[in-house]
Amino acid sequence: MAIGGSRESMTERQAAAPVSGAGPARRAANATALERLTGGHPFLVDVRPAIEVVPGMRPDLVLHAGPPLAWDEMVPPMQAAVAGALVYGGRCRTLDEAAALARDGRVQLAPAHDHGMVGPMAGVVSATMPVFVVRNETYGNVAFATINEGLGRVLRFGANDDSVLTRLAWIRDVLAPSLGAALRRSGPIDLRQMIGEALHRGDEAHNRNKAGTALFVRHVAPHLCRALAGDVAAQCLEFIGGNDHFFLNLSIAHSKAVTDAVGTVAGSSLVTAMAGNGVRFGLRVAGLGAAWITAPPDPPVGRMFEGFSQSDGVPLMGDSYVSEVAGVGAFALAAAPAIAGFIGGRAGEMVAHTQRMYGITAGEHPAFTIPALDFRGTPVGIDVDRVVATGVRPILNTGIAGRRPGVGQVGAGIASAPLACFVDAAARLAR
């Protein structure tokens, strides 16, 4: 018996429930999609400015998290992040000028997902920002993510004061080229293997990344020290080692690389992307290609930081829910009991969360296993049909951004994707 209950539990009864449309063609399509989803093997290969590597990136383009939306629709922290990115990138001198550029359409806005990018929370990316370059060696596709700034008052949570922009400039001018130099010495870094090991050390690779960050430091430290002169290597290692969420952006770049490899699989009901922008939550499905199926997100619920209440938070925002699509994050909570102290709840509940997700997924991940479940693979391959048939919504680990721009992060917790997205997607597949 696995800790937290027998495998012959509610999750298996849910998995065995009749699923509308799940005939031989649907099962074959889902098997193909699942094989691509679990067979990908992403490696970190470089760190480069976005303008040099991200498809379609331009100086007058700013990418953001979630489905498409206009400037006037954006929640205040996302607007603040866009404005901060424009000042940081030298497009203008003040935040007011930046807002005017975006409002007047002189700067274009687009979903990061549409350009092979992902970013946590606001997910804002401008042309001069350095990005991780992650290549899926199995299928040859490439994905990108920014470098994680840390927690609290950071750009992705809508903070944009001088301290935030100074930190971003140091990441661009010092940390990014240093990591690039270290990578050229070390060679590509196997992110799939690193995430699998991190799950065995207490991470779930979304909201808890202490082990992943430590593993990355252990790998990169000697190459940084040999590649750099003076005190620069120490500065870089102090920054990475002092940021327990550093590995988050590597993890979501890995997830983007494996989910993008699924592409379009005619007839498949497996999800290939989930993302939010604070206004709409969206998902993509293998059988529906690049179309976004959207619905309003639920209000945030979680452990709020001291001095803040639930009403201070923005609804689901960020591209990092691609973690759950790839079989980690909230789907691997049973591997990370200590996360309960950060997101709220009890350690035993983390096992129950993971077990419930087996009922709405097509399989178990062969490379991501959970010690507390006798090394059972994490649930992977969210099936739209199973979500609709069971009424069990995918759970998501999430940070919570403050509604007021400049405040930064105000909490963290567990959320559920809106059921309306899955009902709509199932109807489209049926048609």
Number of C-alpha atoms within 10 A of each C-alpha: 9 13 14 15 13 13 15 9 12 15 20 16 11 21 20 11 13 12 17 12 15 17 9 9 13 17 16 14 19 25 17 15 29 24 14 18 26 21 19 24 21 30 24 23 20 23 25 22 19 25 18 14 19 21 13 12 18 16 16 16 19 23 25 33 29 36 27 19 16 12 17 10 14 17 20 19 28 30 23 28 26 31 29 28 27 29 19 23 19 12 17 18 12 14 20 13 15 23 20 14 18 22 15 10 12 12 18 17 19 19 23 24 25 16 15 19 30 34 30 28 31 29 30 32 30 25 22 21 23 26 29 25 26 28 26 25 16 13 17 12 17 25 30 32 31 26 22 23 20 17 16 16 20 23 32 33 32 32 27 27 15 11 12 18 19 13 14 23 16 12 20 19 13 15 23 22 17 22 23 18 18 23 20 15 15 15 13 15 18 17 24 21 14 18 25 20 18 24 27 18 17 23 28 34 33 28 27 26 28 23 23 29 25 18 16 19 19 13 15 18 17 14 20 24 18 12 18 15 10 8 9 16 23 15 13 22 18 12 16 21 17 13 18 20 23 24 28 26 25 28 28 30 33 32 32 32 31 31 26 22 22 24 19 17 17 18 21 27 31 30 27 30 27 26 29 30 29 30 21 23 26 25 26 25 30 24 24 22 15 16 14 20 21 23 19 19 24 17 13 26 23 22 22 23 14 8 7 14 15 17 13 18 24 28 27 31 30 29 30 33 32 30 29 28 29 29 27 32 31 29 29 30 33 29 30 27 19 16 22 19 11 17 21 16 16 13 16 14 15 22 24 16 18 24 25 22 26 24 25 27 26 21 21 18 21 15 16 27 22 23 17 16 21 11 14 17 19 31 28 28 30 28 25 27 25 27 23 21 17 16 14 17 21 23 20 26 26 28 32 27 32 25 22 16 19 21 18 22 26 25 26 22 21 20 22 18 24 20 18 17 21 28 18 16 25 21 11 12 18 11 6
